[in-house]
Amino acid sequence: MKRNKKLAVLVVLLVFISLAAFGVNKYEEQKEIIKNSDEIILEIAGDKVNTLSWECDTGSFGFYRDGEGKWLYDEDEAFPVDEERIMELLDLFEEFGVSFIIEEVEDFGQYGLDTPVCTIRMETGEGNYEIQLGNFSAMDSERYVSIGDGKVYLVKKDPLEQFNIEISNLIKHDEIPVSESVTEIRFSGGEPGRIVYEENSANTYLEEDVYFMEQGETVLPLDTFRVKAYLDTVRNLDLKDYVNYNASENDISSYGLDTPELALVIEYIVDEEESGTETTKSFVLNISRDPEERKKEENNREEADEDAEEKEVTAYARVGESQIIYQLSTEEYESLMDMTYDSLRHQEVFWADFKDVYQLDILLEEKSYTITSDEKNDERSYYYLEEELDIAEIKSGIRGLMAETFTEEIPDGKEEISLTIHLENENYQKIVIQLYRYDGGKCIAVVDGKPVAFVARSSVVDLMEAVNGVVLK
């Protein structure tokens, strides 16, 4: 009996050993049909593809070429297809290379190809193609792919990186020009205006001033840095958040863009490389708040609290006659609307180049002082009562006179200090700056007889102390 039991145990062990050996043998066979490869498994020219469709986690999409070769969206022919983006997707299969080939596959499921994460289909005049994407091999950092030939491949470029996208990624958005050569800016909708580019203008005493705002017959210099910063705001707009890509006239009206709050026209120069000539082009941007939101705010204006300016707004933009309507962020809207003269002008009360200043006449506490200068070897030296001065503190004090807000209010307070600044400038020979006390914290700056701005009284005191530091030595 005991002997029979021993034989039975030995038989069971023999069966297990045989099964294990069989498994190892099959594993060895499986290893042998996996091989390295630099093979190109697909060569499909993008311009030969007539239809392209795919299903991924982000949805199902289909596109086709019409009789003129233009790409259209299956679901809506009015959808503005970004044809360059479609061609980028197709470029992947012009030379679709692999790094491993697995032949005689019996279980596609172990590679995730029984339920692929993405299936891509293409049709050309020569045939149809279907590419299935399976699991991602963390060990190889590549994805398993099947093209229907009974094999599994590890591919060098993962198609899912490009195809796992939303339909919004395939819209042809309106383009914003990046040219730095802006010659004119026109704006309307609220208060109309015009900004022109002019070098060596007689309307400023600073050579770097090249942008000027026209107000009737008056031409006013602007701060070049501020104008360029505004233009950068336009150039850097991220027009991708569209709310309608095929807006009708009624739609445009519902967004308030039939009568926009701001209609901006930017004229710019483009160098034509082929002909070697320059061409002037225009970029048009229309901006408006949501009409219902704006109406509600106007009705409740009397009840608005101090935080009203910080609330989020709903605003839209439209490029020229485009049918695409974009939503703007509150920050973008506020930055675009902030193009008044006061926001673009120099914030300094005096912004001339100090190398052009050859004399300062100062009236302080009813006493007059004159600082003169001479110039040698392109360097200017300053004197008071024939004694050479270091007037760095006075320069800093004058530069420190910055507008907190602009005003036309006529001052009625005490004059703190008056400066007559003489310039070696053919357009402006002198500038008179008078500073009047307004209250404990502010003074009013009057330039050439016209009230200009409120400035911090602390900066006026700094200037007065700098002058006293020179003349009272």
TORGU-507644 format. One record per residue (C-alpha): x, z, y. Coordinates in steps of 0.25 Angstrom, whole numbers, plus 5000, padded with zeros to 4 digits. Layout:
fiza px->X&pz->Z&py->Y
...
END
This chain:
fiza px->5000&pz->5000&py->5000
fiza px->5011&pz->5004&py->5009
fiza px->5018&pz->4991&py->5006
fiza px->5006&pz->4983&py->5010
fiza px->5005&pz->4990&py->5023
fiza px->5019&pz->4987&py->5026
fiza px->5018&pz->4972&py->5023
fiza px->5005&pz->4972&py->5032
fiza px->5013&pz->4978&py->5043
fiza px->5024&pz->4968&py->5041
fiza px->5015&pz->4956&py->5041
fiza px->5009&pz->4961&py->5054
fiza px->5022&pz->4962&py->5060
fiza px->5026&pz->4949&py->5055
fiza px->5014&pz->4943&py->5062
fiza px->5017&pz->4949&py->5075
fiza px->5031&pz->4945&py->5075
fiza px->5027&pz->4930&py->5072
fiza px->5017&pz->4930&py->5083
fiza px->5027&pz->4936&py->5092
fiza px->5037&pz->4925&py->5088
fiza px->5026&pz->4914&py->5090
fiza px->5024&pz->4920&py->5104
fiza px->5038&pz->4919&py->5107
fiza px->5039&pz->4905&py->5102
fiza px->5027&pz->4901&py->5110
fiza px->5033&pz->4908&py->5122
fiza px->5046&pz->4900&py->5120
fiza px->5039&pz->4887&py->5119
fiza px->5031&pz->4890&py->5132
fiza px->5045&pz->4893&py->5139
fiza px->5050&pz->4880&py->5135
fiza px->5039&pz->4872&py->5141
fiza px->5042&pz->4878&py->5155
fiza px->5053&pz->4870&py->5162
fiza px->5059&pz->4869&py->5175
fiza px->5056&pz->4856&py->5183
fiza px->5058&pz->4849&py->5196
fiza px->5047&pz->4839&py->5193
fiza px->5038&pz->4833&py->5204
fiza px->5024&pz->4834&py->5197
fiza px->5016&pz->4828&py->5209
fiza px->5020&pz->4817&py->5219
fiza px->5007&pz->4814&py->5227
fiza px->5009&pz->4808&py->5241
fiza px->5000&pz->4815&py->5251
fiza px->4996&pz->4802&py->5258
fiza px->4990&pz->4797&py->5244
fiza px->4981&pz->4809&py->5242
fiza px->4966&pz->4806&py->5245
fiza px->4960&pz->4819&py->5242
fiza px->4965&pz->4833&py->5242
fiza px->4958&pz->4846&py->5237
fiza px->4961&pz->4859&py->5232
fiza px->4955&pz->4873&py->5228
fiza px->4962&pz->4886&py->5231
fiza px->4958&pz->4900&py->5235
fiza px->4956&pz->4896&py->5249
fiza px->4945&pz->4885&py->5245
fiza px->4943&pz->4871&py->5241
fiza px->4947&pz->4860&py->5250
fiza px->4946&pz->4844&py->5249
fiza px->4952&pz->4833&py->5258
fiza px->4951&pz->4818&py->5257
fiza px->4956&pz->4806&py->5264
fiza px->4946&pz->4797&py->5271
fiza px->4948&pz->4782&py->5272
fiza px->4958&pz->4783&py->5284
fiza px->4966&pz->4793&py->5276
fiza px->4962&pz->4805&py->5284
fiza px->4960&pz->4818&py->5277
fiza px->4946&pz->4824&py->5277
fiza px->4941&pz->4838&py->5272
fiza px->4930&pz->4836&py->5261
fiza px->4921&pz->4847&py->5266
fiza px->4921&pz->4842&py->5281
fiza px->4926&pz->4829&py->5285
fiza px->4926&pz->4834&py->5300
fiza px->4937&pz->4844&py->5296
fiza px->4950&pz->4841&py->5303
fiza px->4960&pz->4840&py->5292
fiza px->4974&pz->4843&py->5295
fiza px->4980&pz->4831&py->5288
fiza px->4994&pz->4836&py->5289
fiza px->4990&pz->4848&py->5282
fiza px->4984&pz->4840&py->5270
fiza px->4996&pz->4832&py->5269
fiza px->5005&pz->4844&py->5268
fiza px->4997&pz->4849&py->5256
fiza px->4998&pz->4835&py->5250
fiza px->5013&pz->4835&py->5253
fiza px->5015&pz->4846&py->5242
fiza px->5012&pz->4836&py->5231
fiza px->5021&pz->4824&py->5236
fiza px->5032&pz->4831&py->5227
fiza px->5026&pz->4842&py->5219
fiza px->5037&pz->4848&py->5212
fiza px->5038&pz->4859&py->5201
fiza px->5048&pz->4869&py->5196
fiza px->5043&pz->4872&py->5182
fiza px->5034&pz->4864&py->5172
fiza px->5026&pz->4871&py->5161
fiza px->5022&pz->4861&py->5150
fiza px->5012&pz->4861&py->5139
fiza px->5004&pz->4872&py->5146
fiza px->4993&pz->4879&py->5137
fiza px->4988&pz->4890&py->5147
fiza px->4987&pz->4886&py->5161
fiza px->4981&pz->4899&py->5164
fiza px->4994&pz->4906&py->5163
fiza px->4998&pz->4898&py->5176
fiza px->4985&pz->4901&py->5183
fiza px->4981&pz->4886&py->5181
fiza px->4968&pz->4889&py->5174
fiza px->4962&pz->4894&py->5187
fiza px->4972&pz->4887&py->5198
fiza px->4973&pz->4894&py->5211
fiza px->4972&pz->4880&py->5218
fiza px->4969&pz->4866&py->5213
fiza px->4973&pz->4854&py->5221
fiza px->4968&pz->4840&py->5219
fiza px->4972&pz->4827&py->5225
fiza px->4968&pz->4813&py->5224
fiza px->4976&pz->4800&py->5227
fiza px->4974&pz->4786&py->5224
fiza px->4983&pz->4788&py->5211
fiza px->4976&pz->4800&py->5205
fiza px->4971&pz->4814&py->5206
fiza px->4979&pz->4827&py->5206
fiza px->4975&pz->4841&py->5203
fiza px->4985&pz->4852&py->5205
fiza px->4982&pz->4866&py->5201
fiza px->4989&pz->4879&py->5206
fiza px->4991&pz->4891&py->5197
fiza px->4998&pz->4904&py->5197
fiza px->5010&pz->4907&py->5206
fiza px->5022&pz->4910&py->5198
fiza px->5029&pz->4922&py->5205
fiza px->5041&pz->4921&py->5196
fiza px->5044&pz->4906&py->5201
fiza px->5036&pz->4907&py->5214
fiza px->5029&pz->4894&py->5211
fiza px->5015&pz->4890&py->5207
fiza px->5010&pz->4885&py->5194
fiza px->5003&pz->4871&py->5195
fiza px->4996&pz->4861&py->5186
fiza px->4994&pz->4847&py->5189
fiza px->4985&pz->4844&py->5177
fiza px->4996&pz->4838&py->5168
fiza px->4996&pz->4850&py->5158
fiza px->5008&pz->4857&py->5164
fiza px->5010&pz->4868&py->5174
fiza px->5021&pz->4868&py->5185
fiza px->5027&pz->4878&py->5194
fiza px->5028&pz->4871&py->5208
fiza px->5038&pz->4872&py->5218
fiza px->5028&pz->4872&py->5230
fiza px->5016&pz->4880&py->5228
fiza px->5004&pz->4872&py->5233
fiza px->4995&pz->4884&py->5235
fiza px->5003&pz->4888&py->5247
fiza px->4998&pz->4875&py->5254
fiza px->4984&pz->4874&py->5248
fiza px->4979&pz->4888&py->5248
fiza px->4974&pz->4886&py->5262
fiza px->4961&pz->4886&py->5270
fiza px->4953&pz->4874&py->5276
fiza px->4957&pz->4879&py->5290
fiza px->4972&pz->4876&py->5286
fiza px->4968&pz->4861&py->5285
fiza px->4962&pz->4859&py->5298
fiza px->4969&pz->4850&py->5308
fiza px->4970&pz->4859&py->5320
fiza px->4971&pz->4855&py->5334
fiza px->4986&pz->4854&py->5339
fiza px->4991&pz->4861&py->5351
fiza px->5003&pz->4854&py->5358
fiza px->5016&pz->4861&py->5359
fiza px->5022&pz->4853&py->5370
fiza px->5030&pz->4861&py->5381
fiza px->5028&pz->4850&py->5391
fiza px->5015&pz->4854&py->5397
fiza px->5012&pz->4847&py->5410
fiza px->4998&pz->4852&py->5414
fiza px->4988&pz->4862&py->5410
fiza px->4973&pz->4861&py->5414
fiza px->4963&pz->4871&py->5412
fiza px->4948&pz->4872&py->5415
fiza px->4936&pz->4879&py->5410
fiza px->4937&pz->4891&py->5419
fiza px->4945&pz->4889&py->5431
fiza px->4952&pz->4875&py->5430
fiza px->4966&pz->4874&py->5433
fiza px->4979&pz->4865&py->5431
fiza px->4993&pz->4869&py->5428
fiza px->5004&pz->4858&py->5430
fiza px->5018&pz->4857&py->5426
fiza px->5028&pz->4854&py->5438
fiza px->5043&pz->4856&py->5438
fiza px->5050&pz->4859&py->5452
fiza px->5037&pz->4862&py->5459
fiza px->5036&pz->4866&py->5473
fiza px->5025&pz->4876&py->5470
fiza px->5034&pz->4887&py->5465
fiza px->5048&pz->4893&py->5468
fiza px->5052&pz->4894&py->5453
fiza px->5058&pz->4882&py->5446
fiza px->5053&pz->4887&py->5433
fiza px->5038&pz->4886&py->5437
fiza px->5033&pz->4873&py->5432
fiza px->5018&pz->4876&py->5430
fiza px->5008&pz->4876&py->5441
fiza px->4994&pz->4879&py->5442
fiza px->4985&pz->4871&py->5452
fiza px->4974&pz->4878&py->5459
fiza px->4968&pz->4868&py->5469
fiza px->4979&pz->4864&py->5478
fiza px->4988&pz->4876&py->5474
fiza px->4999&pz->4875&py->5464
fiza px->5003&pz->4888&py->5458
fiza px->5016&pz->4891&py->5450
fiza px->5014&pz->4897&py->5436
fiza px->5023&pz->4905&py->5427
fiza px->5030&pz->4895&py->5418
fiza px->5031&pz->4905&py->5407
fiza px->5017&pz->4909&py->5408
fiza px->5012&pz->4894&py->5407
fiza px->5020&pz->4891&py->5395
fiza px->5015&pz->4904&py->5389
fiza px->5001&pz->4899&py->5391
fiza px->5005&pz->4886&py->5385
fiza px->5011&pz->4893&py->5373
fiza px->4998&pz->4900&py->5371
fiza px->4991&pz->4886&py->5370
fiza px->5002&pz->4881&py->5361
fiza px->5002&pz->4893&py->5351
fiza px->4987&pz->4893&py->5349
fiza px->4984&pz->4894&py->5334
fiza px->4972&pz->4884&py->5334
fiza px->4968&pz->4886&py->5319
fiza px->4956&pz->4896&py->5320
fiza px->4946&pz->4885&py->5321
fiza px->4931&pz->4888&py->5321
fiza px->4926&pz->4874&py->5320
fiza px->4934&pz->4861&py->5317
fiza px->4922&pz->4851&py->5320
fiza px->4916&pz->4857&py->5332
fiza px->4904&pz->4849&py->5338
fiza px->4900&pz->4849&py->5353
fiza px->4890&pz->4861&py->5350
fiza px->4901&pz->4869&py->5343
fiza px->4911&pz->4867&py->5354
fiza px->4900&pz->4872&py->5364
fiza px->4898&pz->4884&py->5355
fiza px->4912&pz->4888&py->5356
fiza px->4912&pz->4886&py->5371
fiza px->4922&pz->4875&py->5371
fiza px->4913&pz->4865&py->5378
fiza px->4915&pz->4872&py->5391
fiza px->4928&pz->4880&py->5387
fiza px->4933&pz->4891&py->5395
fiza px->4947&pz->4885&py->5396
fiza px->4950&pz->4870&py->5394
fiza px->4965&pz->4869&py->5394
fiza px->4972&pz->4855&py->5395
fiza px->4987&pz->4855&py->5393
fiza px->4995&pz->4842&py->5397
fiza px->5008&pz->4841&py->5389
fiza px->5019&pz->4831&py->5387
fiza px->5023&pz->4825&py->5373
fiza px->5036&pz->4818&py->5371
fiza px->5033&pz->4805&py->5363
fiza px->5045&pz->4804&py->5354
fiza px->5043&pz->4790&py->5349
fiza px->5041&pz->4784&py->5363
fiza px->5049&pz->4794&py->5371
fiza px->5038&pz->4796&py->5381
fiza px->5030&pz->4808&py->5385
fiza px->5015&pz->4809&py->5384
fiza px->5006&pz->4819&py->5391
fiza px->4995&pz->4825&py->5382
fiza px->4984&pz->4835&py->5384
fiza px->4980&pz->4847&py->5375
fiza px->4966&pz->4853&py->5378
fiza px->4962&pz->4866&py->5374
fiza px->4948&pz->4872&py->5376
fiza px->4945&pz->4887&py->5375
fiza px->4933&pz->4895&py->5376
fiza px->4926&pz->4909&py->5372
fiza px->4915&pz->4909&py->5363
fiza px->4903&pz->4906&py->5372
fiza px->4894&pz->4917&py->5366
fiza px->4905&pz->4927&py->5367
fiza px->4908&pz->4924&py->5381
fiza px->4893&pz->4924&py->5385
fiza px->4891&pz->4937&py->5379
fiza px->4904&pz->4943&py->5386
fiza px->4899&pz->4938&py->5400
fiza px->4885&pz->4944&py->5398
fiza px->4892&pz->4957&py->5394
fiza px->4903&pz->4956&py->5405
fiza px->4897&pz->4968&py->5413
fiza px->4898&pz->4977&py->5400
fiza px->4912&pz->4973&py->5396
fiza px->4922&pz->4984&py->5395
fiza px->4936&pz->4985&py->5398
fiza px->4940&pz->4980&py->5384
fiza px->4932&pz->4967&py->5385
fiza px->4945&pz->4959&py->5388
fiza px->4951&pz->4963&py->5375
fiza px->4939&pz->4959&py->5366
fiza px->4941&pz->4947&py->5356
fiza px->4935&pz->4934&py->5361
fiza px->4930&pz->4922&py->5353
fiza px->4937&pz->4909&py->5359
fiza px->4938&pz->4895&py->5355
fiza px->4947&pz->4883&py->5357
fiza px->4946&pz->4868&py->5356
fiza px->4957&pz->4858&py->5358
fiza px->4953&pz->4846&py->5366
fiza px->4941&pz->4839&py->5359
fiza px->4945&pz->4844&py->5345
fiza px->4933&pz->4849&py->5336
fiza px->4940&pz->4861&py->5331
fiza px->4937&pz->4874&py->5338
fiza px->4947&pz->4886&py->5337
fiza px->4945&pz->4900&py->5339
fiza px->4955&pz->4907&py->5348
fiza px->4959&pz->4922&py->5347
fiza px->4956&pz->4931&py->5359
fiza px->4971&pz->4931&py->5362
fiza px->4972&pz->4916&py->5362
fiza px->4959&pz->4914&py->5371
fiza px->4964&pz->4924&py->5381
fiza px->4978&pz->4918&py->5382
fiza px->4972&pz->4904&py->5384
fiza px->4963&pz->4908&py->5394
fiza px->4973&pz->4915&py->5402
fiza px->4979&pz->4904&py->5410
fiza px->4975&pz->4907&py->5424
fiza px->4985&pz->4906&py->5436
fiza px->4987&pz->4921&py->5436
fiza px->4991&pz->4921&py->5421
fiza px->5000&pz->4909&py->5423
fiza px->5007&pz->4912&py->5436
fiza px->5019&pz->4920&py->5438
fiza px->5017&pz->4935&py->5437
fiza px->5029&pz->4938&py->5446
fiza px->5026&pz->4940&py->5461
fiza px->5040&pz->4933&py->5463
fiza px->5045&pz->4923&py->5452
fiza px->5055&pz->4914&py->5459
fiza px->5069&pz->4913&py->5454
fiza px->5077&pz->4924&py->5461
fiza px->5089&pz->4915&py->5463
fiza px->5081&pz->4908&py->5474
fiza px->5079&pz->4921&py->5482
fiza px->5089&pz->4921&py->5493
fiza px->5083&pz->4932&py->5502
fiza px->5073&pz->4943&py->5501
fiza px->5066&pz->4949&py->5514
fiza px->5060&pz->4963&py->5510
fiza px->5051&pz->4971&py->5518
fiza px->5050&pz->4985&py->5512
fiza px->5044&pz->4998&py->5519
fiza px->5044&pz->4990&py->5532
fiza px->5059&pz->4987&py->5531
fiza px->5065&pz->4973&py->5529
fiza px->5076&pz->4969&py->5521
fiza px->5083&pz->4956&py->5518
fiza px->5091&pz->4952&py->5506
fiza px->5099&pz->4939&py->5507
fiza px->5108&pz->4932&py->5497
fiza px->5118&pz->4921&py->5495
fiza px->5121&pz->4912&py->5483
fiza px->5135&pz->4909&py->5477
fiza px->5137&pz->4902&py->5464
fiza px->5122&pz->4902&py->5461
fiza px->5122&pz->4917&py->5462
fiza px->5114&pz->4924&py->5473
fiza px->5119&pz->4937&py->5479
fiza px->5109&pz->4946&py->5488
fiza px->5112&pz->4954&py->5500
fiza px->5106&pz->4965&py->5509
fiza px->5113&pz->4967&py->5522
fiza px->5125&pz->4959&py->5517
fiza px->5127&pz->4968&py->5505
fiza px->5125&pz->4961&py->5492
fiza px->5114&pz->4966&py->5483
fiza px->5110&pz->4967&py->5469
fiza px->5095&pz->4964&py->5470
fiza px->5092&pz->4964&py->5455
fiza px->5082&pz->4975&py->5457
fiza px->5075&pz->4968&py->5469
fiza px->5074&pz->4955&py->5460
fiza px->5068&pz->4964&py->5449
fiza px->5059&pz->4970&py->5458
fiza px->5054&pz->4957&py->5463
fiza px->5052&pz->4951&py->5449
fiza px->5045&pz->4964&py->5445
fiza px->5033&pz->4960&py->5455
fiza px->5023&pz->4955&py->5444
fiza px->5009&pz->4953&py->5445
fiza px->5000&pz->4963&py->5438
fiza px->4988&pz->4954&py->5442
fiza px->4986&pz->4944&py->5453
fiza px->4978&pz->4946&py->5465
fiza px->4974&pz->4940&py->5478
fiza px->4970&pz->4953&py->5484
fiza px->4976&pz->4955&py->5498
fiza px->4984&pz->4968&py->5499
fiza px->4980&pz->4979&py->5509
fiza px->4991&pz->4989&py->5505
fiza px->5005&pz->4992&py->5510
fiza px->5015&pz->4982&py->5508
fiza px->5026&pz->4988&py->5499
fiza px->5037&pz->4977&py->5500
fiza px->5038&pz->4963&py->5505
fiza px->5048&pz->4952&py->5500
fiza px->5051&pz->4939&py->5506
fiza px->5059&pz->4931&py->5496
fiza px->5067&pz->4919&py->5501
fiza px->5069&pz->4908&py->5491
fiza px->5079&pz->4896&py->5490
fiza px->5067&pz->4887&py->5485
fiza px->5063&pz->4874&py->5492
fiza px->5048&pz->4877&py->5489
fiza px->5047&pz->4892&py->5492
fiza px->5057&pz->4898&py->5503
fiza px->5051&pz->4912&py->5502
fiza px->5041&pz->4921&py->5495
fiza px->5035&pz->4934&py->5502
fiza px->5030&pz->4945&py->5493
fiza px->5023&pz->4957&py->5498
fiza px->5019&pz->4969&py->5490
fiza px->5007&pz->4977&py->5494
fiza px->5003&pz->4991&py->5488
fiza px->4990&pz->4990&py->5481
fiza px->4989&pz->5003&py->5474
fiza px->4998&pz->5013&py->5467
fiza px->5000&pz->5003&py->5456
fiza px->5000&pz->4989&py->5462
fiza px->5004&pz->4981&py->5474
fiza px->4999&pz->4967&py->5478
fiza px->5010&pz->4956&py->5479
fiza px->5008&pz->4946&py->5490
fiza px->5016&pz->4933&py->5489
fiza px->5017&pz->4924&py->5502
fiza px->5005&pz->4931&py->5508
fiza px->4996&pz->4930&py->5496
fiza px->4992&pz->4942&py->5487
fiza px->4997&pz->4938&py->5473
fiza px->4997&pz->4950&py->5463
fiza px->4996&pz->4965&py->5460
fiza px->5010&pz->4970&py->5456
fiza px->5014&pz->4984&py->5451
fiza px->5018&pz->4993&py->5462
fiza px->5029&pz->4998&py->5454
fiza px->5035&pz->4985&py->5454
fiza px->5034&pz->4984&py->5469
fiza px->5041&pz->4998&py->5470
fiza px->5052&pz->4993&py->5461
fiza px->5054&pz->4982&py->5471
fiza px->5054&pz->4991&py->5483
fiza px->5064&pz->5000&py->5476
fiza px->5073&pz->4988&py->5473
fiza px->5073&pz->4984&py->5487
fiza px->5076&pz->4998&py->5492
fiza px->5087&pz->4999&py->5482
fiza px->5094&pz->4987&py->5489
fiza px->5091&pz->4989&py->5504
fiza px->5092&pz->5004&py->5505
fiza px->5106&pz->5005&py->5499
END
